[in-house]
Amino acid sequence: MNDAVMLVNAVEKEETRIALVSEGRLEDFHIERASRETLVGNIYKGRVENVHPSLQAGFVNIGLSRNAFLHVSEVTRPGEVRPPRRRGGPPRPKRLIQNLLSVGEELLVQVIRDEFGEKGPSVTTEISLPGRFLVLTPLQPLAGISKKILDPAQRNRLRTLVRSFSQEAGGIGLIVRTASAETASDDLRADFEFLIRMWRAVEARARSQAPPALVYEETDLVLRTVRDFFAPAITSVVVDDRAVHDRLGEFFGNIMPSSRDRLRLYEEATPLFHRYGIETQIEQLNQKSVDLPSGGSVVIEPTEAMTAIDVNSGRLVREASPEELAHRTNLEAAREIMRQLRLRDVGGIVVVDFIDMRMERHCRDVERVLREESRRDRSQMVILPMSQFCLIQIARQKIRPSVQAVSHEPCPACGGTGFVKNLESVGLEILRALKSTLDRPDVSVVEARVSSDVALFLKTHMEDLDRLQERHGKRIHIQMVRDLPSNRVEFACYSPAGEKVMDFVR
């Protein structure tokens, strides 16, 4: 990434937005609402309430309305080091939740996924405390280096350094983050000492409190994002709120004093994101179709099981042959798709349908671009080779709520499907419902509350309604309700004495 700017929009207290912009192009975006603060990263002292062998999971009371879900794959006992899985070697012994947890047991867990719908949060016993340059893993005595640090000399230097830190702290685990690649030893030590102090405080709180109890709360969005995403390529961090600016100034002073001069307070009348021209790009994150620079497009369709992405050539017709056209469009699309996955935080299985290409080297070019672009993503990702139908499968770890999940809710009319029944279908369903309801001996009057457009449709079928009334000797009232969705019909049924017998909705 070329020289970039980090923009922090925190002037509205209900919402905080952070954008990473490079040469006017939105490269990363984070949003958090005060009404929907995340629990991810928080550490709780909890108590095991249930152990389910059929699910291979336990449920842990951490003081929330729903118990947290703890899968067997997320259970690691203190000091446990799982042997690596080697192809062709003997299988690892099977770990069973009933052998690892017991009801009533107290343990420390960390939230890895927020509550969703009727499901409680997901948690892990693999505690980690992230710093600017290091991640402390206090219950796992391992020393690791980020895979994105490629220089062998740097890796050897950092490995030697963190091993000395680990031994100094009695064998505590440490992982070197990507941001440490060019970091001086003194800055790494300062970060290590800060994390050790934090962990000792967590331990002390855990010893002194009875479960369920919160023993560590992750920092807010601003500090968390600057901690995780600030890089040497970022020339300035621009903040539009003085209180947040001062808090960030303290953070820079303690953790990154050499970069303190990159922090700037924005005080102009024009809103910060409008000043940098990125509001339109943010709004595009809610659109299904994304235009490519040369005229093609990418269509993104989330489904219950996966996300399907289709690549279209559109107006891109300058190439001499269909193969060259497909090759160029697919390369553009590969870069944009990886950017969109990152911006929208699309998780799970992603299937990309590229334009058909016949040449093997063109297929490999697209795969290469996808892998190159994936290095800019903090999420773990697996990219499978392109199939003979030019389909590529991507598995991506989801690390935060998507922009759409934070700022939108399902349409009350269509239930999130994107479709509603047309007037003819609704009108015919009303007629069928009236026929079945008027057959009941205890019903004398049926009242149907409908939208204005459905009421107008039914007026054209008054003869059908009159015949129903004459056949059954009962009355039908159509009541128009202006604000009612067109695909919703509310029925109320009354007895000959005028008492309500039942009501239902179609």
Secondary structure, 3 states (H helix, E strand, C coil): CCCEEEEEECCCCCEEEEEEEECCEEEEEEEEEHHHCCCCCCEEEEEEEEEECCCCEEEEECCCCCCEEEEHHHCCCCCCCCCCCCCCCCCCCCCCHHHHCCCCCEEEEEEEECCECCECCEEECCCCEECCCEEEECCCCCEEECCCCCCHHHHHHHHHHHHHHHHHCCCCEEEECHHHCCCCHHHHHHHHHHHHHHHHHHHHHHHHCCCCEEEECCCCHHHHHHHHHCCCCEEEEEECCHHHHHHHHHHHHHHCHHHHHHEEECCCCCCHHHHCCCHHHHHHHHCCEEECCCCCEEEEEECCCCEEEEEECCCCCCCCCHHHHHHHHHHHHHHHHHHHHHHHCCCEEEEEECCCCCCHHHHHHHHHHHHHHHCCCCCCEEECCCCCCCEEEEEECCCCCCHHHHHCCCCCCCCCCCCCCCHHHHHHHHHHHHHHHHCCCCCCEEEEEECHHHHHHHHCCHHHHHHHHHHHCCEEEEEECCCCCCCCCEEEEECCCCCEEEEEEC
